[in-house]
């Protein structure tokens, strides 16, 4: 068995309680179908041979669903912040590697998986993006076959269709079926896509640091950096409202600090110019003034010889 590779950006999705909530919302319309206790971490990296070389694919999150000592199936999650035209091909590769990994994993034999049986793999693409994902949902959408060839071969083509969960396009009722942390993130992206004022959620965040890490990764916005959000605070933020308050306060504080720093620089420059003028009046050379003030001779001459504004 390949050891589980740490993937910090997607640790939120890999948490068993979050994964169970996702599975129940996506596949069971919000009803409790699986529990967190029935989910086990599965290898996120699978190896395969291609062109005589060993290669590997790494998934964002994978869970074994084990009930009554049987591996019922495998759930995979891929996180996307923008549509990928070849996502269907990627999913086929991920699922294929997961199936192949089951055949080589002797530890799964006690769960009913062996040389003649495999656990079905179900993969959902979790999409947090600015635009709706409307195209390239089927492998056939990117097939290179000409109409002439397709007329013969299409009946024999195994066409894969991917499941894209577009959170930003969901209604409040649909989002209510998801775990708090996912719902909080989805509401942020929904407001962003619809270009409406975002009203920060008052829902309690369960995995605070992981939610911030996920937001930083998906949005590319370093303001969600958890360590920065904790600077000057003793307690973790409980809601998205508190997170954004800290982001805003930090921005104000940085602005003040930058303003003070700029003011100090301007005052130092003013004093240097005055001192340079006084020293020249005393007969100092421009080179001696520059050396004394730790500036260039050019600066001294610009200060003293340029017409005053």
C-alpha positions in Angstrom: 0.0 0.0 0.0 1.3 3.4 -0.9 1.6 5.6 2.1 -0.9 8.5 2.4 0.8 11.6 1.1 0.2 14.8 3.0 -1.8 17.3 1.0 -2.3 20.2 3.3 -4.5 22.3 1.0 -7.1 19.6 0.9 -6.8 18.3 4.5 -10.2 19.9 5.1 -11.9 17.6 2.5 -10.0 14.7 3.8 -11.4 15.0 7.4 -13.7 12.1 7.9 -16.6 14.2 9.2 -16.4 16.6 6.3 -16.0 13.8 3.8 -19.0 12.0 5.3 -21.1 15.2 5.0 -20.1 15.7 1.4 -20.9 12.1 0.5 -24.3 12.3 2.2 -25.2 15.6 0.5 -23.9 14.6 -3.0 -25.1 11.0 -3.2 -27.9 10.7 -0.7 -29.6 14.1 -1.0 -28.5 15.1 2.5 -29.8 12.0 4.3 -27.3 10.1 6.5 -25.9 7.4 4.3 -22.4 7.0 5.7 -20.9 8.1 9.0 -17.5 9.4 9.7 -16.6 6.2 11.6 -17.2 4.2 8.4 -14.6 6.2 6.4 -11.0 5.3 6.4 -8.1 7.1 4.8 -7.1 5.5 1.5 -3.8 6.0 -0.4 -3.8 9.3 -2.2 -0.9 8.3 -4.5 -1.1 5.3 -6.8 1.7 4.1 -9.1 1.4 2.8 -12.6 3.7 1.8 -15.5 3.7 3.8 -18.7 6.3 3.6 -21.5 8.5 1.4 -19.4 8.6 3.9 -16.5 6.9 3.9 -13.1 4.7 7.0 -12.7 2.2 8.1 -10.1 -1.0 10.1 -9.7 -2.0 11.9 -6.6 -5.6 12.5 -5.6 -6.8 15.4 -3.5 -8.7 13.2 -1.1 -9.7 9.5 -1.0 -11.8 7.5 1.5 -12.6 3.8 1.9 -16.2 3.2 2.9 -16.1 0.2 5.2 -19.3 -1.3 6.8 -19.6 -4.6 8.6 -16.0 -5.6 7.7 -16.6 -5.1 3.9 -15.1 -2.4 1.7 -18.2 -1.3 0.1 -16.7 1.4 -2.2 -14.1 4.1 -2.5 -14.9 7.8 -2.6 -12.6 10.2 -4.3 -12.7 14.0 -4.3 -10.9 16.4 -6.6 -10.9 20.1 -5.8 -11.0 22.6 -8.7 -11.0 26.4 -8.8 -11.4 26.6 -12.6 -12.8 24.3 -15.2 -10.4 21.8 -16.7 -11.2 20.7 -20.3 -9.4 17.4 -19.7 -11.0 16.7 -16.3 -12.8 13.6 -17.5 -9.6 12.1 -18.8 -7.9 12.9 -15.5 -10.7 11.3 -13.5 -10.5 8.1 -15.7 -6.8 8.0 -14.9 -7.3 8.6 -11.1 -10.0 5.9 -10.9 -8.0 3.5 -13.0 -5.0 3.9 -10.7 -7.2 3.4 -7.6 -8.6 0.2 -9.1 -5.2 -1.0 -10.0 -4.0 -0.2 -6.5 -6.7 -2.4 -5.0 -5.4 -5.5 -6.9 -1.9 -5.0 -5.4 -3.0 -4.3 -1.8 -3.0 -7.5 0.2 -4.2 -5.7 3.3 -7.6 -5.2 1.6 -8.2 -8.9 1.2 -9.8 -9.1 4.7 -12.3 -6.4 3.5 -13.5 -8.5 0.6 -11.1 -7.1 -2.0 -8.8 -9.5 -3.8 -7.5 -10.8 -7.1 -11.0 -11.4 -8.4 -13.0 -8.5 -6.8 -12.7 -4.7 -6.6 -14.5 -2.0 -4.7 -16.3 0.5 -7.0 -14.8 4.0 -7.1 -16.9 7.1 -7.1 -15.2 10.4 -7.7 -16.8 13.9 -7.3 -15.1 17.1 -8.5 -15.7 19.8 -5.9 -15.7 23.1 -7.9 -15.2 26.5 -6.4 -14.9 28.9 -9.3 -16.0 32.3 -10.6 -17.7 30.9 -13.7 -20.2 28.0 -14.1 -18.7 24.8 -15.3 -20.9 24.1 -18.3 -18.7 22.1 -20.8 -16.3 19.2 -21.0 -18.3 17.0 -18.6 -18.0 14.0 -20.9 -14.8 12.3 -22.1 -16.4 12.3 -25.6 -16.4 16.2 -25.5 -12.6 16.1 -26.0 -12.4 13.0 -28.3 -10.3 13.5 -31.4 -12.4 11.2 -33.6 -13.6 12.7 -36.9 -17.3 12.3 -37.7 -16.4 9.6 -40.2 -14.6 7.5 -37.6 -17.1 8.3 -34.9 -19.9 7.0 -37.0 -18.3 3.5 -36.8 -16.5 3.6 -33.4 -18.9 5.5 -31.1 -21.0 2.5 -30.2 -17.8 0.9 -28.8 -16.5 4.0 -27.0 -16.7 3.9 -23.2 -17.7 7.4 -22.5 -17.0 8.7 -19.0 -19.1 11.5 -17.5 -17.7 13.4 -14.5 -19.7 14.6 -11.5 -19.0 18.3 -10.9 -20.4 19.8 -7.7 -20.7 23.5 -8.5 -21.1 25.1 -5.0 -21.2 28.7 -6.2 -24.4 27.9 -8.2 -26.3 26.3 -5.4 -29.4 27.7 -3.6 -29.6 28.1 0.2 -31.7 24.9 0.4 -29.1 22.9 -1.5 -26.2 24.3 0.5 -28.0 23.5 3.8 -27.3 19.8 3.1 -23.6 20.3 3.3 -21.2 20.4 6.4 -20.8 23.9 7.9 -17.2 24.4 6.7 -18.1 23.6 3.1 -21.2 25.7 3.2 -19.3 28.7 4.6 -16.8 28.4 1.7 -19.5 28.0 -0.9 -21.4 31.0 0.3 -18.3 33.1 -0.2 -17.8 31.9 -3.8 -21.5 32.3 -4.6 -21.4 36.0 -3.6 -18.2 36.4 -5.7 -19.7 34.8 -8.8 -23.0 36.7 -8.5 -21.0 39.9 -7.9 -23.2 40.8 -4.9 -22.2 42.1 -1.5 -21.0 39.2 0.6 -22.7 38.8 4.0 -20.2 36.8 6.1 -21.8 33.6 7.5 -22.5 33.3 11.2 -22.2 29.5 11.0 -19.7 28.0 13.5 -16.5 26.9 11.7 -15.6 23.3 12.8 -12.0 23.0 11.4 -10.8 26.6 11.7 -7.2 26.3 10.6 -8.0 23.9 7.8 -10.8 26.1 6.5 -8.4 29.1 6.3 -5.8 27.0 4.6 -8.3 25.8 2.1 -9.5 29.3 1.4 -6.0 30.6 0.9 -5.3 27.7 -1.5 -8.5 28.0 -3.6 -8.6 31.8 -3.7 -4.9 32.5 -3.8 -5.5 35.2 -1.3 -2.8 35.3 1.4 -5.0 37.3 3.7 -6.6 34.0 4.8 -3.2 32.8 6.1 -4.1 31.3 9.5 -0.9 32.4 11.3 -1.4 35.9 10.2 -5.1 35.8 11.3 -4.0 34.7 14.8 -1.4 37.4 15.2 -2.4 39.6 18.1 -5.3 37.2 19.1 -5.5 34.6 21.8 -8.5 32.7 20.3 -9.2 31.2 16.9 -11.9 32.9 14.8 -15.2 31.1 15.2 -17.0 32.4 12.1 -16.2 33.8 8.6 -17.5 37.1 10.0 -14.7 37.1 12.5 -12.1 36.1 9.9 -13.0 39.0 7.6 -13.0 41.4 10.6 -9.4 40.3 11.3 -8.5 40.6 7.6 -9.9 44.2 7.6 -8.3 45.2 10.9 -5.0 43.8 9.7 -5.3 45.8 6.5 -6.0 49.0 8.5 -3.1 48.3 10.8 -0.8 47.7 7.9 -2.0 50.9 6.2 -1.3 52.9 9.4 2.1 51.3 9.8 3.0 52.0 6.1 1.7 55.6 6.5 3.9 56.1 9.6 6.9 54.6 7.9 6.4 56.9 4.9 6.0 59.9 7.2 9.3 59.0 8.9 11.1 58.7 5.6 9.8 62.1 4.4 10.8 63.8 7.6 14.3 62.2 7.4 14.6 63.5 3.8 13.6 67.0 4.8 16.1 67.1 7.6 18.9 65.7 5.3 18.2 68.5 2.8 18.3 71.2 5.4 21.5 69.8 6.9 23.1 69.6 3.4 22.2 73.3 2.8 23.7 74.3 6.1 26.9 72.4 5.5 27.4 73.9 2.1 27.0 77.3 3.5 29.8 76.4 5.9 32.0 75.6 3.0 31.8 71.8 2.8 32.3 70.2 -0.5 29.4 68.2 -2.1 31.5 65.0 -1.8 32.1 65.6 2.0 28.4 66.3 2.5 27.4 63.2 0.7 29.8 61.1 2.7 28.6 62.6 6.0 24.9 62.0 5.2 25.5 58.6 3.6 23.9 59.6 0.3 25.2 60.0 -3.2 26.8 63.2 -4.5 24.1 63.3 -7.2 21.4 63.4 -4.5 23.2 66.3 -2.8 23.4 68.3 -6.0 19.8 67.6 -6.9 18.7 68.8 -3.4 20.8 72.0 -3.5 21.0 73.0 -7.1 17.5 72.1 -8.5 15.0 75.0 -8.6 12.7 74.8 -5.5 9.1 73.9 -6.3 
